[in-house]
Amino acid sequence: MRLPEFPEPVVQAPMGGGPSAPELTAAVSAAGGLGFLAAGYKTADTVREEIQEVRSHTSAPFGVNLFVPSGGSQPSRAELDRYAAELAVEAARYRVPLGTPLSDDDGWSAKLAVVTDERVPVVSFTFGC
C-alpha cells in the first residue's frame, strides 16, 4: 500500500505509557497528519481494540509503534543491583519507590500478528527497551 501525501507535515509521536490515546491518534490523522498509537506496555487485545477505535473515528491512515524485544544478553543480578543503587538516589530525591526490574518481550509476536491482521497502514519499531 502506498501512503498518500499528507496535507499537514505532522507525525504524532507514539508515546508509550498513556498519552497516545486512540482519540488523539484519530484526531491527528483526520486533521491531515499521521497519528500514531503506542503499543508498548499494552496487551495485544488492547492494541487491537485501540486500532478499531481509531478506525471508528477516521478512515485516514495512521500508525502503530511496537517495541522490538532485545535479542542480546540480559544483565546479571549484580548489574541490576548496581544500577538500582544509582537510581535510588534520584528516587529518594523525588520520593518515589523504585520499580521491580522485569524482562519480557512485551507480547511481540501477538502484537505483530495484530498489526498484520488489522492491516495497519504504518508500523514503526522502537529498539532497545
C-alpha positions as CSV (number, residue, x, y, z in Angstrom):
1,M,0.0,0.0,0.0
2,R,1.3,3.4,-0.9
3,L,0.5,6.2,1.6
4,P,-0.9,9.4,0.3
5,E,0.7,12.8,0.6
6,F,-0.2,14.2,4.0
7,P,-1.8,17.7,3.9
8,E,-0.1,18.6,7.2
9,P,3.6,17.7,7.8
10,V,2.8,16.4,11.3
11,V,3.7,13.0,12.7
12,Q,2.3,12.4,16.2
13,A,4.9,10.7,18.4
14,P,3.8,7.3,19.6
15,M,4.2,7.9,23.4
16,G,4.1,4.7,25.4
17,G,2.5,4.7,28.8
18,G,-0.7,6.6,28.1
19,P,-0.6,9.8,26.0
20,S,-1.1,8.1,22.6
21,A,-4.8,7.5,23.0
22,P,-7.0,6.4,20.1
23,E,-8.9,9.7,20.1
24,L,-5.6,11.7,19.7
25,T,-4.4,9.4,17.0
26,A,-7.6,9.7,15.1
27,A,-7.8,13.5,15.5
28,V,-4.2,13.9,14.2
29,S,-4.9,11.7,11.2
30,A,-8.3,13.2,10.5
31,A,-6.6,16.7,10.5
32,G,-4.2,15.6,7.8
33,G,-1.2,14.4,9.8
34,L,-0.1,10.9,10.7
35,G,-1.4,9.8,14.1
36,F,0.3,7.0,15.9
37,L,-0.8,4.6,18.6
38,A,1.9,3.3,21.0
39,A,1.6,-0.4,21.6
40,G,4.2,-0.7,24.3
41,Y,3.1,-1.8,27.7
42,K,-0.3,-2.9,26.4
43,T,-1.7,-6.4,25.6
44,A,-2.3,-7.5,22.1
45,D,-6.0,-7.4,22.7
46,T,-5.9,-3.8,23.9
47,V,-3.8,-2.8,20.8
48,R,-6.5,-4.4,18.5
49,E,-9.3,-2.6,20.4
50,E,-7.4,0.7,20.1
51,I,-6.8,0.2,16.3
52,Q,-10.5,-0.5,15.9
53,E,-11.4,2.6,17.9
54,V,-9.2,4.8,15.7
55,R,-10.9,3.4,12.7
56,S,-14.3,4.2,14.2
57,H,-13.3,7.9,14.3
58,T,-11.5,8.3,11.0
59,S,-10.7,6.5,7.7
60,A,-7.4,8.4,7.4
61,P,-4.1,6.4,7.6
62,F,-2.4,6.0,11.0
63,G,0.4,4.1,12.5
64,V,1.2,1.7,15.4
65,N,4.6,1.6,17.2
66,L,5.9,-1.7,18.5
67,F,8.7,-2.4,21.0
68,V,11.2,-4.8,19.5
69,P,12.5,-7.3,22.1
70,S,16.2,-7.2,22.9
71,G,17.9,-10.1,21.4
72,G,21.1,-9.7,23.3
73,S,22.1,-10.9,26.7
74,Q,20.3,-9.9,29.8
75,P,22.1,-8.0,32.6
76,S,23.2,-10.0,35.6
77,R,21.5,-9.6,39.0
78,A,24.6,-7.8,40.2
79,E,24.5,-5.3,37.3
80,L,20.8,-4.7,38.0
81,D,21.5,-4.2,41.7
82,R,24.3,-1.7,40.9
83,Y,22.0,0.2,38.6
84,A,19.2,0.2,41.1
85,A,21.6,1.7,43.7
86,E,22.4,4.5,41.3
87,L,18.7,5.2,40.7
88,A,17.9,5.0,44.4
89,V,19.5,8.5,44.9
90,E,17.1,10.0,42.3
91,A,14.1,8.0,43.6
92,A,14.7,9.3,47.1
93,R,15.0,12.9,45.9
94,Y,11.6,12.6,44.2
95,R,10.2,10.5,46.9
96,V,9.2,7.7,44.6
97,P,9.8,3.9,45.0
98,L,12.0,2.0,42.6
99,G,10.1,-0.4,40.5
100,T,10.9,-4.1,40.2
101,P,13.1,-5.0,37.3
102,L,11.5,-7.3,34.7
103,S,12.4,-8.6,31.3
104,D,9.9,-9.8,28.8
105,D,9.2,-9.3,25.1
106,D,6.1,-7.1,25.6
107,G,3.9,-9.5,23.7
108,W,6.0,-9.0,20.5
109,S,4.6,-12.0,18.5
110,A,1.0,-11.3,19.4
111,K,1.2,-7.6,18.6
112,L,3.0,-8.3,15.4
113,A,0.1,-10.6,14.5
114,V,-2.4,-7.9,15.4
115,V,-0.9,-5.2,13.2
116,T,-0.7,-7.7,10.3
117,D,-4.2,-9.0,10.8
118,E,-5.6,-5.4,11.1
119,R,-3.5,-4.3,8.1
120,V,-2.3,-1.2,9.9
121,P,-1.1,1.3,7.2
122,V,2.2,2.2,9.0
123,V,4.1,0.3,11.6
124,S,7.2,1.7,13.3
125,F,9.6,0.0,15.7
126,T,11.3,1.0,18.9
127,F,14.6,-0.8,19.7
128,G,16.5,-1.3,22.9
129,C,13.8,-1.2,25.5
